[in-house]
Amino acid sequence: MMRINTIVDLLNTLPERYNGREVLASKRNGKWVTYTAEQFRENVDLLSLGLLQLGIGKHDRVANMSPNRPEWNFVDFAILQIDATHVPLYPTLAENDLKFILNDAEVKILFVANQELFDKVQRVRSEIPSLTSVYTYDDVVGANSWEQVKQLGQKGDRSILKEWNEMVTPDDLVTLIYTSGTTGNPKGVMLTHSNLTSNVLSCQKICPEGTLKALSFLPLSHIFERMVVYMYMSKGISIYYAESIDTIAANLMEVKPDCFSTVPRLLEKVYDRIVAKGSALAGAKKKLFFWALDLGLKYEHDGKNGWLYEQQLKLARKLIFSKWKEALGGNVKAIVSGGAALQERLARVFSGAGIPVLEGYGLTETSPVIAVNTLEPGGHSFGTVGKVIEGVEVKIAEDGEILCKGPNVMKGYYNRPELTAEAITNGWFHTGDIGIIIDGKYLKITDRKKEMFKTAGGKYIAPQVIENKFKESTFIEQIMVIGENQRFPSAIIVPAFIVLKDWCEKNNIQCSTNAEMVKHPEVIAKYQQEIDKYNETFGKWEKVKKFEVLSKEWSIDGGELTPKLSLKRKIILEKNKALVDKIYAQTEQVAV
């Protein structure tokens, strides 16, 4: 394995790692366009030389706001090889956050994908004194193109790039990533070359031998996918960018990847669609489907279910699960899940189907991986986020918080020494998550420290645990458990509207809008039935006693979700204050 001390070392060894195969691919005008290591390097070098011509130098900040596309990577490496700092921005950023980040990081040059993002920047540009130039990847009337930076680079002397390369040290900043958080202004996480290379090398076990192609659709602006892409490059795995979140199913069939990374929400939707199709079957086919599904839900690693189960599973994989695998392209050897808690049943049933799902855990501040399940014998355990990666230490504090120490821990928060001192004590990073170690080796996350709340009766409630369980219901798309300083927990529920509409039609419930549907007495009764069913697994003080059903999904654009799709609990509470007041207005009527 070729050693890398900086991300620039990765760039310099791409030809040996890929040996003529494509590094990147994306779809343009209906056709896949690929880039070899040599073509990749040509784009990067010209951009680096162009940035130097524009006055960018060591430690200057250059920002990049775009969905996944090869240009994003070209600009990334172009920034890094001249020892500047890359500030990636979510395309969905609100204008206030965009303005704050560009000013806080004192960004000099910004690359954006398209007209929409260019217009967004133009609306706040007069308030960002450091910003000298904006370049677009798409052709936008009245805007400078990224191609102009490459043309400037043509005038540069390529021999100086070697000198710039050699100036980059493992302690230099790769990136400033602003975490959206659920409250307050974003914080700039400072990650160095050694932070990221340590994670890249420790996470190579995620991809099984023989992995040649990966599909990428999680945002590169988040450290999870960015590190994974670096890891793919370190292993010579070709990266294909999905056209959009809506084309993933079609792109899987075209690319036939060996692996991809995802968030649990996408797997939940895939599972729900599969179950809905199975439910629509009749007779022997339906019985066979649910026999296989039940078998998958009982799956244990490393043949622990015994010989008879394994024989039945072989049959189920041939008759039923092979179709699941085919829908994902037919070649998937592993799916890596991160960004939020994965329901154990999903990891179990997909793994049973012969599509291993490897859940991992980490934060932007830890580059990001702290622990991850792998396909090695004993390397995985359902309901956990796997073993702590090599070179990283984890300990559980007295209050249950997970503390982490290692080369992956950030340098600190940019311009926020007081927050850095609060987050890191004696080298230990405070994750804000609560967890336990299972069997002395597997890390299990039980909740977010800051999201736990206490009822009026003094009982602690871990909302994520309850929410994750309730999301097993095919009728529930999103849910937030509430009840801080109240006598009991309650829930605000967003239905899975496709499933609910289908159920209403089958039960002759006439509703023309979602708003009508969620107020219908029979729909409310159905949700009460679902609540009662999933409440059974919780203690008396944890059971959801009351609930309200909303008529509209929470979204990033609506302000209820972070770009990582985490709930912005404070905002959801504020927006639904009247409903929350209604829930707790007559608490004496509820037995607790």
RAHUHU-V596701 format. One line per field, one symbol per residue. ss: DSSP state (~ for helix, > for strand, _ for the rest). psi: psi as a letter, one per 20 degrees, with the letter a starting at -180 (. if undefined). burial: I if it has 9 or more other ideal C-beta (glycine too) atoms within 8 Angstrom, else O. A space follows every 50 residues. Layout:
BEGIN
ss->???
psi->???
burial->???
END
This chain:
BEGIN
ss->______~~~~~~_~~~~~___>>>>>>>__>>>>>>~~~~~~~~~~~~~~ ~~~_______>>>>>____~~~~~~~~~~~____>>>>>_____~~~~~~ ~~~~____>>>>__~~~~~~~~~~~~~_____>>>>_______>>~~~~~ ~~~_____~~~~~~~~~_____>>>>>>>_______>>>>>>~~~~~~~~ ~~_~~~______>>>>______~~~~~~~~~~~~___>>>>___~~~~~~ ~~~~~___>>>>_~~~~~~~~~~~~~~~~___~~~~~~~~~~~~~~~___ ~~~___~~~~~~~~~~~~~~~~~~~~~______>>>>______~~~~~~~ ~~____>>>>>>>~~~_>>>>>______________>>____>>>>____ >>>>>______>>___~~~~~~~>>__>>>>>>>>>>>___>>>>>>>~~ ~_>>_____>>_~~~~~~~~_____>>>>>>>_______>>>>>>_~~~~ ~~~~~~_______~~~~~~_~~~~~~~~~~~~~~~__________>>>>> __________>_____>_~~~~~~~_~~~~~~~~~_~~~___
psi->ppqphrhhhggijgghhhlirpgqqrppljqppqprhghghgggghgghg hghjjpapjqpprooqrpqhhghggghgghikkappnqpphjpqhghggg ghggilpgqppqgagghghgghhihijnhhohqpqqgqoppjqqqhhhgh hhhhirohhihggggihpqhiqpgqopophriqaqqpopoprghgghhgg hijhigprqjohqqppiqpiiqhghggggggghhjkpppppqgrhijggg hghghlqhrrqrqhhghgggghgghgghhirqchggggghggghghijpq rkkiirggghghhgghhghghhhgghhjiijphqpppahrppphhghghg ghijnppoprqargikjipgqqqrjqpjjqpqirjaqprpiqqpqprhji qpqppriiprhappjmhhhghhhopkippohjqprrppkjhpppphrpgi iqrprhjjpppnhhggghghihpiiogqqpprjpjriqqaqpppqnhggg ggggghjkoopirhgggiiphhgghghhgggggihhiqrgiipohrrqpq ipqqrghiiiqrhjkqpngggggghkgggghggjhlhiipp.
burial->OOOIOIIIIIIOIIIOIIOOIIIIIIIOOOOOIOIIIOOIIOIIIIIIII IIIIOIIOIIIIIIIIOIIIIIIIIIIIIIIIIIIIIIIIIOIOIOIIII IIIIIOIIIIIIIIOOIIOIIOOIIOOIOIIOIIIIIOOIOOIOIIOIII OIIOOIOOOIIOOIIOOIOIOIIIIIIIIIIIOOOIIIIIIIIIIIIIII IIIIOIIIOOIOIIIIIIIIIIIIIIIIIIIIIIIOIIIIIIOOOOIIOO IIIOIIIIIIIIIIOIIIOOIIOIIIOIOOIOOOOIOIIIIIIOIIIIIO IOOOIOOOIIOIIOOIIOIIIIOIIOIIIOOIIIIIIIIIOIIOOIIIII IIIOIIIIIIIIOIIIIIIIIIIIIOOOIIIIOIIIIOIOOIOIOIIOOI IIIIIIOIIIOIIIOIOOIIOOIIOOOIIIIOIIIOIIOOOIIIIIIIIO IIIIIOOOOOIIIIIIIIIIIOIOIIOIIIIIIOOIIIIIIIIIIIIOII IIIIOOOOIOOOOIOIIIOIOOIIOIIIOIIOOIIOOOOOIIIIIIIIII OOOIOIOOIIIIIIIOIIIOIIIOOIOOIIOOIIOOIOOIOO
END
